[in-house]
């Protein structure tokens, strides 16, 4: 199986137990800056995470693609005379290729399952003028 690159990144949310966290960037500072712009005057929760690689692989069904590629109707009127047995590793190759493509996207897609690690950082909203800090 091909190794899927899965670099860590910083994500942010507006509650500690949020179901959806937004990709902020490669560094804490990038994530904080994006979070402050995204929604000001709220407590911001920042966490370092990786997308869970096993869940990435579940998104792609190489077996289904391999089966469709081995069927004549996949290739139109002329059909396909290739030997499906010749492509025994096609399922694995397709799944690996798609998982690598997904993991390599510049910013993670919304809703990807995250494997969090490190310290959860909580940034309170700035004190409003006239209120004690």
N, CA, C and O atoms as a GROMACS GRO file, in nm:
protein
  532
    1UNK      N    1   0.084  -0.117   0.000
    1UNK     CA    2   0.000   0.000   0.000
    1UNK      C    3   0.089   0.125   0.000
    1UNK      O    4   0.189   0.131   0.072
    2UNK      N    5   0.052   0.223  -0.081
    2UNK     CA    6   0.127   0.347  -0.090
    2UNK      C    7   0.105   0.432   0.035
    2UNK      O    8  -0.006   0.441   0.085
    3UNK      N    9   0.212   0.492   0.083
    3UNK     CA   10   0.202   0.581   0.199
    3UNK      C   11   0.131   0.710   0.157
    3UNK      O   12   0.168   0.772   0.058
    4UNK      N   13   0.030   0.748   0.231
    4UNK     CA   14  -0.045   0.870   0.200
    4UNK      C   15   0.010   0.985   0.283
    4UNK      O   16   0.010   0.978   0.406
    5UNK      N   17   0.059   1.092   0.217
    5UNK     CA   18   0.110   1.205   0.295
    5UNK      C   19  -0.004   1.270   0.373
    5UNK      O   20  -0.113   1.290   0.319
    6UNK      N   21   0.020   1.301   0.497
    6UNK     CA   22  -0.086   1.356   0.580
    6UNK      C   23  -0.026   1.455   0.680
    6UNK      O   24  -0.022   1.426   0.800
    7UNK      N   25   0.020   1.571   0.632
    7UNK     CA   26   0.086   1.665   0.723
    7UNK      C   27  -0.011   1.722   0.826
    7UNK      O   28  -0.132   1.727   0.803
    8UNK      N   29   0.044   1.763   0.938
    8UNK     CA   30  -0.040   1.825   1.040
    8UNK      C   31  -0.074   1.968   1.000
    8UNK      O   32  -0.002   2.030   0.923
    9UNK      N   33  -0.183   2.017   1.052
    9UNK     CA   34  -0.227   2.154   1.027
    9UNK      C   35  -0.302   2.202   1.150
    9UNK      O   36  -0.334   2.123   1.239
   10UNK      N   37  -0.330   2.330   1.155
   10UNK     CA   38  -0.407   2.388   1.265
   10UNK      C   39  -0.550   2.413   1.219
   10UNK      O   40  -0.573   2.460   1.108
   11UNK      N   41  -0.645   2.381   1.306
   11UNK     CA   42  -0.787   2.397   1.278
   11UNK      C   43  -0.846   2.483   1.389
   11UNK      O   44  -0.792   2.490   1.499
   12UNK      N   45  -0.960   2.548   1.360
   12UNK     CA   46  -1.024   2.628   1.464
   12UNK      C   47  -1.174   2.604   1.464
   12UNK      O   48  -1.233   2.562   1.364
   13UNK      N   49  -1.235   2.632   1.580
   13UNK     CA   50  -1.379   2.620   1.598
   13UNK      C   51  -1.422   2.721   1.702
   13UNK      O   52  -1.338   2.789   1.762
   14UNK      N   53  -1.552   2.730   1.725
   14UNK     CA   54  -1.606   2.828   1.821
   14UNK      C   55  -1.670   2.762   1.942
   14UNK      O   56  -1.740   2.826   2.020
   15UNK      N   57  -1.645   2.632   1.956
   15UNK     CA   58  -1.680   2.564   2.081
   15UNK      C   59  -1.584   2.446   2.095
   15UNK      O   60  -1.536   2.391   1.996
   16UNK      N   61  -1.557   2.410   2.219
   16UNK     CA   62  -1.458   2.306   2.244
   16UNK      C   63  -1.500   2.171   2.188
   16UNK      O   64  -1.415   2.091   2.148
   17UNK      N   65  -1.630   2.144   2.186
   17UNK     CA   66  -1.679   2.016   2.138
   17UNK      C   67  -1.744   2.026   1.999
   17UNK      O   68  -1.835   1.951   1.966
   18UNK      N   69  -1.696   2.122   1.920
   18UNK     CA   70  -1.754   2.143   1.786
   18UNK      C   71  -1.742   2.017   1.701
   18UNK      O   72  -1.644   1.943   1.710
   19UNK      N   73  -1.844   1.992   1.620
   19UNK     CA   74  -1.839   1.879   1.528
   19UNK      C   75  -1.756   1.912   1.405
   19UNK      O   76  -1.693   1.824   1.346
   20UNK      N   77  -1.755   2.038   1.366
   20UNK     CA   78  -1.682   2.080   1.246
   20UNK      C   79  -1.575   2.180   1.284
   20UNK      O   80  -1.605   2.281   1.349
   21UNK      N   81  -1.453   2.154   1.245
   21UNK     CA   82  -1.343   2.246   1.267
   21UNK      C   83  -1.297   2.294   1.131
   21UNK      O   84  -1.297   2.219   1.034
   22UNK      N   85  -1.257   2.420   1.124
   22UNK     CA   86  -1.217   2.480   0.997
   22UNK      C   87  -1.065   2.481   0.985
   22UNK      O   88  -0.994   2.512   1.081
   23UNK      N   89  -1.016   2.446   0.867
   23UNK     CA   90  -0.872   2.448   0.844
   23UNK      C   91  -0.821   2.590   0.854
   23UNK      O   92  -0.871   2.679   0.785
   24UNK      N   93  -0.722   2.612   0.938
   24UNK     CA   94  -0.668   2.746   0.956
   24UNK      C   95  -0.538   2.768   0.882
   24UNK      O   96  -0.516   2.876   0.826
   25UNK      N   97  -0.452   2.668   0.882
   25UNK     CA   98  -0.323   2.682   0.815
   25UNK      C   99  -0.219   2.591   0.876
   25UNK      O  100  -0.248   2.511   0.964
   26UNK      N  101  -0.098   2.606   0.826
   26UNK     CA  102   0.011   2.520   0.872
   26UNK      C  103   0.058   2.558   1.012
   26UNK      O  104   0.112   2.473   1.083
   27UNK      N  105   0.039   2.683   1.052
   27UNK     CA  106   0.089   2.727   1.182
   27UNK      C  107  -0.026   2.778   1.270
   27UNK      O  108  -0.135   2.809   1.222
   28UNK      N  109   0.003   2.785   1.398
   28UNK     CA  110  -0.093   2.839   1.495
   28UNK      C  111  -0.130   2.983   1.458
   28UNK      O  112  -0.247   3.019   1.461
   29UNK      N  113  -0.031   3.063   1.422
   29UNK     CA  114  -0.054   3.204   1.390
   29UNK      C  115  -0.147   3.219   1.268
   29UNK      O  116  -0.234   3.306   1.267
   30UNK      N  117  -0.128   3.135   1.167
   30UNK     CA  118  -0.215   3.139   1.049
   30UNK      C  119  -0.360   3.105   1.087
   30UNK      O  120  -0.454   3.171   1.042
   31UNK      N  121  -0.375   3.002   1.169
   31UNK     CA  122  -0.509   2.959   1.209
   31UNK      C  123  -0.578   3.067   1.291
   31UNK      O  124  -0.696   3.095   1.272
   32UNK      N  125  -0.504   3.127   1.384
   32UNK     CA  126  -0.563   3.232   1.468
   32UNK      C  127  -0.604   3.351   1.382
   32UNK      O  128  -0.714   3.404   1.401
   33UNK      N  129  -0.519   3.393   1.290
   33UNK     CA  130  -0.551   3.508   1.204
   33UNK      C  131  -0.677   3.480   1.121
   33UNK      O  132  -0.763   3.566   1.107
   34UNK      N  133  -0.687   3.360   1.066
   34UNK     CA  134  -0.805   3.323   0.985
   34UNK      C  135  -0.930   3.318   1.072
   34UNK      O  136  -1.037   3.363   1.030
   35UNK      N  137  -0.917   3.265   1.194
   35UNK     CA  138  -1.032   3.254   1.285
   35UNK      C  139  -1.083   3.391   1.326
   35UNK      O  140  -1.204   3.414   1.332
   36UNK      N  141  -0.991   3.482   1.355
   36UNK     CA  142  -1.031   3.618   1.397
   36UNK      C  143  -1.105   3.688   1.285
   36UNK      O  144  -1.204   3.758   1.310
   37UNK      N  145  -1.060   3.671   1.161
   37UNK     CA  146  -1.128   3.733   1.046
   37UNK      C  147  -1.263   3.666   1.023
   37UNK      O  148  -1.361   3.732   0.991
   38UNK      N  149  -1.267   3.533   1.038
   38UNK     CA  150  -1.388   3.456   1.010
   38UNK      C  151  -1.503   3.497   1.101
   38UNK      O  152  -1.617   3.512   1.056
   39UNK      N  153  -1.474   3.516   1.228
   39UNK     CA  154  -1.580   3.555   1.319
   39UNK      C  155  -1.519   3.623   1.441
   39UNK      O  156  -1.463   3.559   1.530
   40UNK      N  157  -1.532   3.753   1.442
   40UNK     CA  158  -1.472   3.830   1.551
   40UNK      C  159  -1.556   3.826   1.677
   40UNK      O  160  -1.673   3.787   1.674
   41UNK      N  161  -1.495   3.865   1.787
   41UNK     CA  162  -1.561   3.878   1.917
   41UNK      C  163  -1.616   3.746   1.972
   41UNK      O  164  -1.716   3.746   2.045
   42UNK      N  165  -1.554   3.635   1.938
   42UNK     CA  166  -1.592   3.507   1.995
   42UNK      C  167  -1.469   3.438   2.051
   42UNK      O  168  -1.357   3.464   2.007
   43UNK      N  169  -1.490   3.351   2.147
   43UNK     CA  170  -1.382   3.267   2.194
   43UNK      C  171  -1.344   3.172   2.080
   43UNK      O  172  -1.432   3.117   2.013
   44UNK      N  173  -1.216   3.155   2.060
   44UNK     CA  174  -1.167   3.071   1.950
   44UNK      C  175  -1.094   2.952   2.011
   44UNK      O  176  -1.012   2.967   2.102
   45UNK      N  177  -1.125   2.835   1.960
   45UNK     CA  178  -1.059   2.711   2.002
   45UNK      C  179  -0.969   2.666   1.887
   45UNK      O  180  -1.015   2.652   1.773
   46UNK      N  181  -0.842   2.645   1.916
   46UNK     CA  182  -0.746   2.606   1.814
   46UNK      C  183  -0.683   2.473   1.851
   46UNK      O  184  -0.648   2.450   1.967
   47UNK      N  185  -0.671   2.386   1.752
   47UNK     CA  186  -0.618   2.251   1.778
   47UNK      C  187  -0.536   2.206   1.658
   47UNK      O  188  -0.575   2.229   1.543
   48UNK      N  189  -0.425   2.143   1.685
   48UNK     CA  190  -0.345   2.086   1.577
   48UNK      C  191  -0.400   1.946   1.548
   48UNK      O  192  -0.438   1.873   1.640
   49UNK      N  193  -0.405   1.911   1.421
   49UNK     CA  194  -0.464   1.783   1.384
   49UNK      C  195  -0.412   1.735   1.249
   49UNK      O  196  -0.351   1.810   1.173
   50UNK      N  197  -0.438   1.609   1.223
   50UNK     CA  198  -0.419   1.549   1.090
   50UNK      C  199  -0.554   1.489   1.051
   50UNK      O  200  -0.632   1.448   1.136
   51UNK      N  201  -0.578   1.484   0.922
   51UNK     CA  202  -0.695   1.410   0.877
   51UNK      C  203  -0.668   1.262   0.900
   51UNK      O  204  -0.556   1.216   0.879
   52UNK      N  205  -0.767   1.190   0.942
   52UNK     CA  206  -0.747   1.048   0.974
   52UNK      C  207  -0.732   0.969   0.846
   52UNK      O  208  -0.827   0.951   0.771
   53UNK      N  209  -0.611   0.922   0.821
   53UNK     CA  210  -0.580   0.851   0.698
   53UNK      C  211  -0.670   0.730   0.673
   53UNK      O  212  -0.713   0.710   0.559
   54UNK      N  213  -0.702   0.648   0.774
   54UNK     CA  214  -0.791   0.534   0.746
   54UNK      C  215  -0.926   0.580   0.690
   54UNK      O  216  -0.983   0.514   0.603
   55UNK      N  217  -0.976   0.694   0.738
   55UNK     CA  218  -1.104   0.742   0.686
   55UNK      C  219  -1.091   0.792   0.543
   55UNK      O  220  -1.186   0.785   0.466
   56UNK      N  221  -0.973   0.843   0.506
   56UNK     CA  222  -0.952   0.884   0.368
   56UNK      C  223  -0.969   0.766   0.275
   56UNK      O  224  -1.033   0.776   0.170
   57UNK      N  225  -0.912   0.652   0.314
   57UNK     CA  226  -0.918   0.535   0.226
   57UNK      C  227  -1.062   0.485   0.212
   57UNK      O  228  -1.097   0.428   0.109
   58UNK      N  229  -1.144   0.504   0.314
   58UNK     CA  230  -1.283   0.458   0.307
   58UNK      C  231  -1.365   0.539   0.208
   58UNK      O  232  -1.470   0.493   0.163
   59UNK      N  233  -1.318   0.658   0.173
   59UNK     CA  234  -1.394   0.741   0.079
   59UNK      C  235  -1.390   0.686  -0.062
   59UNK      O  236  -1.478   0.718  -0.143
   60UNK      N  237  -1.290   0.605  -0.094
   60UNK     CA  238  -1.269   0.562  -0.231
   60UNK      C  239  -1.291   0.413  -0.243
   60UNK      O  240  -1.243   0.334  -0.162
   61UNK      N  241  -1.364   0.376  -0.345
   61UNK     CA  242  -1.393   0.235  -0.366
   61UNK      C  243  -1.321   0.188  -0.492
   61UNK      O  244  -1.378   0.187  -0.601
   62UNK      N  245  -1.196   0.148  -0.475
   62UNK     CA  246  -1.118   0.100  -0.588
   62UNK      C  247  -1.177  -0.026  -0.648
   62UNK      O  248  -1.164  -0.049  -0.768
   63UNK      N  249  -1.241  -0.109  -0.565
   63UNK     CA  250  -1.300  -0.233  -0.616
   63UNK      C  251  -1.410  -0.202  -0.718
   63UNK      O  252  -1.419  -0.267  -0.822
   64UNK      N  253  -1.494  -0.104  -0.688
   64UNK     CA  254  -1.601  -0.066  -0.780
   64UNK      C  255  -1.544  -0.014  -0.910
   64UNK      O  256  -1.592  -0.050  -1.018
   65UNK      N  257  -1.442   0.071  -0.902
   65UNK     CA  258  -1.380   0.124  -1.024
   65UNK      C  259  -1.316   0.013  -1.106
   65UNK      O  260  -1.331   0.011  -1.228
   66UNK      N  261  -1.246  -0.077  -1.041
   66UNK     CA  262  -1.181  -0.187  -1.112
   66UNK      C  263  -1.284  -0.274  -1.183
   66UNK      O  264  -1.262  -0.318  -1.296
   67UNK      N  265  -1.398  -0.298  -1.117
   67UNK     CA  266  -1.503  -0.380  -1.178
   67UNK      C  267  -1.561  -0.311  -1.301
   67UNK      O  268  -1.582  -0.374  -1.405
   68UNK      N  269  -1.587  -0.181  -1.288
   68UNK     CA  270  -1.643  -0.107  -1.402
   68UNK      C  271  -1.545  -0.098  -1.518
   68UNK      O  272  -1.585  -0.103  -1.634
   69UNK      N  273  -1.416  -0.086  -1.486
   69UNK     CA  274  -1.316  -0.080  -1.593
   69UNK      C  275  -1.303  -0.212  -1.667
   69UNK      O  276  -1.261  -0.214  -1.783
   70UNK      N  277  -1.337  -0.322  -1.601
   70UNK     CA  278  -1.324  -0.453  -1.666
   70UNK      C  279  -1.449  -0.491  -1.745
   70UNK      O  280  -1.451  -0.595  -1.811
   71UNK      N  281  -1.553  -0.407  -1.741
   71UNK     CA  282  -1.676  -0.436  -1.814
   71UNK      C  283  -1.673  -0.367  -1.951
   71UNK      O  284  -1.626  -0.254  -1.963
   72UNK      N  285  -1.722  -0.436  -2.051
   72UNK     CA  286  -1.722  -0.381  -2.187
   72UNK      C  287  -1.795  -0.248  -2.198
   72UNK      O  288  -1.747  -0.157  -2.266
   73UNK      N  289  -1.911  -0.236  -2.132
   73UNK     CA  290  -1.991  -0.115  -2.150
   73UNK      C  291  -1.919   0.010  -2.099
   73UNK      O  292  -1.955   0.121  -2.136
   74UNK      N  293  -1.820  -0.009  -2.016
   74UNK     CA  294  -1.742   0.105  -1.967
   74UNK      C  295  -1.668   0.172  -2.083
   74UNK      O  296  -1.639   0.291  -2.077
   75UNK      N  297  -1.638   0.095  -2.189
   75UNK     CA  298  -1.557   0.147  -2.298
   75UNK      C  299  -1.640   0.180  -2.421
   75UNK      O  300  -1.584   0.206  -2.528
   76UNK      N  301  -1.774   0.180  -2.409
   76UNK     CA  302  -1.858   0.220  -2.521
   76UNK      C  303  -1.885   0.106  -2.617
   76UNK      O  304  -1.871  -0.011  -2.581
   77UNK      N  305  -1.923   0.141  -2.739
   77UNK     CA  306  -1.968   0.043  -2.838
   77UNK      C  307  -1.860  -0.057  -2.875
   77UNK      O  308  -1.890  -0.174  -2.901
   78UNK      N  309  -1.736  -0.014  -2.878
   78UNK     CA  310  -1.629  -0.103  -2.923
   78UNK      C  311  -1.589  -0.206  -2.818
   78UNK      O  312  -1.524  -0.305  -2.850
   79UNK      N  313  -1.628  -0.183  -2.694
   79UNK     CA  314  -1.594  -0.277  -2.588
   79UNK      C  315  -1.445  -0.273  -2.556
   79UNK      O  316  -1.371  -0.189  -2.605
   80UNK      N  317  -1.405  -0.367  -2.472
   80UNK     CA  318  -1.266  -0.375  -2.429
   80UNK      C  319  -1.228  -0.521  -2.422
   80UNK      O  320  -1.297  -0.600  -2.358
   81UNK      N  321  -1.120  -0.557  -2.486
   81UNK     CA  322  -1.083  -0.697  -2.493
   81UNK      C  323  -0.968  -0.731  -2.398
   81UNK      O  324  -0.914  -0.842  -2.403
   82UNK      N  325  -0.931  -0.638  -2.312
   82UNK     CA  326  -0.822  -0.663  -2.217
   82UNK      C  327  -0.857  -0.772  -2.118
   82UNK      O  328  -0.974  -0.802  -2.095
   83UNK      N  329  -0.757  -0.831  -2.060
   83UNK     CA  330  -0.774  -0.938  -1.962
   83UNK      C  331  -0.777  -0.876  -1.821
   83UNK      O  332  -0.675  -0.826  -1.774
   84UNK      N  333  -0.895  -0.879  -1.752
   84UNK     CA  334  -0.902  -0.821  -1.618
   84UNK      C  335  -0.801  -0.880  -1.521
   84UNK      O  336  -0.754  -0.812  -1.430
   85UNK      N  337  -0.765  -1.008  -1.539
   85UNK     CA  338  -0.668  -1.071  -1.452
   85UNK      C  339  -0.530  -1.007  -1.463
   85UNK      O  340  -0.450  -1.014  -1.370
   86UNK      N  341  -0.505  -0.946  -1.575
   86UNK     CA  342  -0.377  -0.879  -1.598
   86UNK      C  343  -0.361  -0.758  -1.506
   86UNK      O  344  -0.250  -0.711  -1.480
   87UNK      N  345  -0.474  -0.709  -1.456
   87UNK     CA  346  -0.475  -0.589  -1.373
   87UNK      C  347  -0.517  -0.622  -1.230
   87UNK      O  348  -0.601  -0.554  -1.172
   88UNK      N  349  -0.458  -0.726  -1.174
   88UNK     CA  350  -0.495  -0.771  -1.039
   88UNK      C  351  -0.474  -0.663  -0.934
   88UNK      O  352  -0.546  -0.659  -0.835
   89UNK      N  353  -0.375  -0.577  -0.953
   89UNK     CA  354  -0.346  -0.472  -0.856
   89UNK      C  355  -0.418  -0.342  -0.887
   89UNK      O  356  -0.392  -0.240  -0.823
   90UNK      N  357  -0.508  -0.343  -0.984
   90UNK     CA  358  -0.574  -0.220  -1.024
   90UNK      C  359  -0.655  -0.158  -0.910
   90UNK      O  360  -0.652  -0.037  -0.890
   91UNK      N  361  -0.727  -0.240  -0.834
   91UNK     CA  362  -0.808  -0.191  -0.723
   91UNK      C  363  -0.722  -0.115  -0.622
   91UNK      O  364  -0.756  -0.004  -0.581
   92UNK      N  365  -0.611  -0.176  -0.582
   92UNK     CA  366  -0.521  -0.112  -0.485
   92UNK      C  367  -0.460   0.014  -0.542
   92UNK      O  368  -0.452   0.116  -0.474
   93UNK      N  369  -0.418   0.008  -0.668
   93UNK     CA  370  -0.355   0.125  -0.731
   93UNK      C  371  -0.452   0.242  -0.741
   93UNK      O  372  -0.415   0.356  -0.714
   94UNK      N  373  -0.576   0.214  -0.779
   94UNK     CA  374  -0.676   0.320  -0.789
   94UNK      C  375  -0.706   0.382  -0.653
   94UNK      O  376  -0.711   0.505  -0.640
   95UNK      N  377  -0.724   0.299  -0.553
   95UNK     CA  378  -0.754   0.348  -0.418
   95UNK      C  379  -0.638   0.432  -0.366
   95UNK      O  380  -0.659   0.540  -0.310
   96UNK      N  381  -0.516   0.383  -0.382
   96UNK     CA  382  -0.398   0.456  -0.336
   96UNK      C  383  -0.385   0.591  -0.406
   96UNK      O  384  -0.358   0.693  -0.342
   97UNK      N  385  -0.405   0.591  -0.537
   97UNK     CA  386  -0.392   0.715  -0.614
   97UNK      C  387  -0.492   0.819  -0.568
   97UNK      O  388  -0.458   0.936  -0.551
   98UNK      N  389  -0.617   0.778  -0.548
   98UNK     CA  390  -0.720   0.873  -0.507
   98UNK      C  391  -0.697   0.922  -0.365
   98UNK      O  392  -0.719   1.039  -0.336
   99UNK      N  393  -0.654   0.834  -0.276
   99UNK     CA  394  -0.626   0.875  -0.139
   99UNK      C  395  -0.511   0.973  -0.134
   99UNK      O  396  -0.515   1.070  -0.058
  100UNK      N  397  -0.406   0.950  -0.215
  100UNK     CA  398  -0.294   1.043  -0.221
  100UNK      C  399  -0.338   1.179  -0.275
  100UNK      O  400  -0.295   1.283  -0.226
  101UNK      N  401  -0.422   1.177  -0.377
  101UNK     CA  402  -0.472   1.304  -0.434
  101UNK      C  403  -0.547   1.382  -0.327
  101UNK      O  404  -0.525   1.502  -0.310
  102UNK      N  405  -0.636   1.315  -0.255
  102UNK     CA  406  -0.717   1.383  -0.153
  102UNK      C  407  -0.629   1.439  -0.041
  102UNK      O  408  -0.646   1.554   0.000
  103UNK      N  409  -0.536   1.358   0.006
  103UNK     CA  410  -0.450   1.401   0.116
  103UNK      C  411  -0.358   1.515   0.074
  103UNK      O  412  -0.316   1.594   0.159
  104UNK      N  413  -0.328   1.525  -0.054
  104UNK     CA  414  -0.238   1.628  -0.102
  104UNK      C  415  -0.304   1.760  -0.136
  104UNK      O  416  -0.236   1.854  -0.177
  105UNK      N  417  -0.435   1.770  -0.121
  105UNK     CA  418  -0.503   1.897  -0.150
  105UNK      C  419  -0.448   2.006  -0.060
  105UNK      O  420  -0.415   1.979   0.056
  106UNK      N  421  -0.438   2.129  -0.110
  106UNK     CA  422  -0.378   2.235  -0.030
  106UNK      C  423  -0.453   2.266   0.099
  106UNK      O  424  -0.392   2.304   0.198
  107UNK      N  425  -0.584   2.252   0.099
  107UNK     CA  426  -0.657   2.270   0.225
  107UNK      C  427  -0.756   2.157   0.241
  107UNK      O  428  -0.825   2.120   0.145
  108UNK      N  429  -0.765   2.100   0.360
  108UNK     CA  430  -0.853   1.986   0.381
  108UNK      C  431  -1.000   2.020   0.351
  108UNK      O  432  -1.046   2.131   0.377
  109UNK      N  433  -1.070   1.924   0.298
  109UNK     CA  434  -1.211   1.945   0.268
  109UNK      C  435  -1.290   1.947   0.397
  109UNK      O  436  -1.255   1.879   0.493
  110UNK      N  437  -1.398   2.026   0.400
  110UNK     CA  438  -1.482   2.035   0.518
  110UNK      C  439  -1.537   1.898   0.553
  110UNK      O  440  -1.572   1.820   0.464
  111UNK      N  441  -1.544   1.869   0.679
  111UNK     CA  442  -1.604   1.746   0.723
  111UNK      C  443  -1.510   1.627   0.731
  111UNK      O  444  -1.553   1.518   0.769
  112UNK      N  445  -1.384   1.646   0.697
  112UNK     CA  446  -1.291   1.535   0.709
  112UNK      C  447  -1.272   1.500   0.856
  112UNK      O  448  -1.264   1.590   0.940
  113UNK      N  449  -1.267   1.373   0.888
  113UNK     CA  450  -1.243   1.333   1.027
  113UNK      C  451  -1.101   1.370   1.066
  113UNK      O  452  -1.007   1.351   0.988
  114UNK      N  453  -1.085   1.425   1.186
  114UNK     CA  454  -0.955   1.473   1.230
  114UNK      C  455  -0.901   1.390   1.346
  114UNK      O  456  -0.976   1.345   1.433
  115UNK      N  457  -0.772   1.373   1.345
  115UNK     CA  458  -0.701   1.310   1.456
  115UNK      C  459  -0.625   1.422   1.526
  115UNK      O  460  -0.518   1.462   1.481
  116UNK      N  461  -0.681   1.473   1.636
  116UNK     CA  462  -0.622   1.587   1.705
  116UNK      C  463  -0.511   1.543   1.798
  116UNK      O  464  -0.511   1.430   1.848
  117UNK      N  465  -0.417   1.632   1.822
  117UNK     CA  466  -0.309   1.604   1.915
  117UNK      C  467  -0.256   1.737   1.968
  117UNK      O  468  -0.290   1.844   1.917
  118UNK      N  469  -0.174   1.729   2.070
  118UNK     CA  470  -0.119   1.851   2.128
  118UNK      C  471  -0.222   1.924   2.213
  118UNK      O  472  -0.334   1.876   2.234
  119UNK      N  473  -0.183   2.039   2.258
  119UNK     CA  474  -0.265   2.119   2.350
  119UNK      C  475  -0.377   2.192   2.276
  119UNK      O  476  -0.354   2.255   2.173
  120UNK      N  477  -0.497   2.185   2.330
  120UNK     CA  478  -0.608   2.266   2.281
  120UNK      C  479  -0.585   2.408   2.331
  120UNK      O  480  -0.573   2.430   2.452
  121UNK      N  481  -0.580   2.504   2.242
  121UNK     CA  482  -0.556   2.642   2.282
  121UNK      C  483  -0.687   2.720   2.274
  121UNK      O  484  -0.760   2.712   2.175
  122UNK      N  485  -0.714   2.796   2.378
  122UNK     CA  486  -0.838   2.874   2.386
  122UNK      C  487  -0.800   3.022   2.389
  122UNK      O  488  -0.725   3.066   2.475
  123UNK      N  489  -0.854   3.097   2.293
  123UNK     CA  490  -0.826   3.240   2.284
  123UNK      C  491  -0.955   3.315   2.310
  123UNK      O  492  -1.045   3.312   2.226
  124UNK      N  493  -0.967   3.383   2.425
  124UNK     CA  494  -1.090   3.456   2.455
  124UNK      C  495  -1.105   3.577   2.362
  124UNK      O  496  -1.007   3.625   2.305
  125UNK      N  497  -1.228   3.624   2.347
  125UNK     CA  498  -1.247   3.744   2.263
  125UNK      C  499  -1.180   3.864   2.328
  125UNK      O  500  -1.162   3.867   2.450
  126UNK      N  501  -1.143   3.962   2.248
  126UNK     CA  502  -1.082   4.081   2.308
  126UNK      C  503  -1.182   4.153   2.398
  126UNK      O  504  -1.302   4.154   2.372
  127UNK      N  505  -1.129   4.215   2.506
  127UNK     CA  506  -1.214   4.290   2.597
  127UNK      C  507  -1.271   4.412   2.522
  127UNK      O  508  -1.200   4.480   2.449
  128UNK      N  509  -1.398   4.436   2.544
  128UNK     CA  510  -1.462   4.553   2.481
  128UNK      C  511  -1.424   4.677   2.559
  128UNK      O  512  -1.397   4.672   2.680
  129UNK      N  513  -1.422   4.788   2.490
  129UNK     CA  514  -1.389   4.914   2.552
  129UNK      C  515  -1.487   4.944   2.665
  129UNK      O  516  -1.608   4.933   2.648
  130UNK      N  517  -1.433   4.983   2.780
  130UNK     CA  518  -1.519   5.016   2.894
  130UNK      C  519  -1.550   4.899   2.985
  130UNK      O  520  -1.612   4.917   3.089
  131UNK      N  521  -1.506   4.778   2.947
  131UNK     CA  522  -1.528   4.661   3.034
  131UNK      C  523  -1.395   4.617   3.092
  131UNK      O  524  -1.292   4.627   3.025
  132UNK      N  525  -1.394   4.569   3.216
  132UNK     CA  526  -1.268   4.527   3.276
  132UNK      C  527  -1.209   4.408   3.200
  132UNK      O  528  -1.282   4.320   3.153
  133UNK      N  529  -1.078   4.405   3.190
  133UNK     CA  530  -1.010   4.298   3.115
  133UNK      C  531  -1.002   4.172   3.198
  133UNK      O  532  -0.947   4.071   3.152
   0.00000   0.00000   0.00000
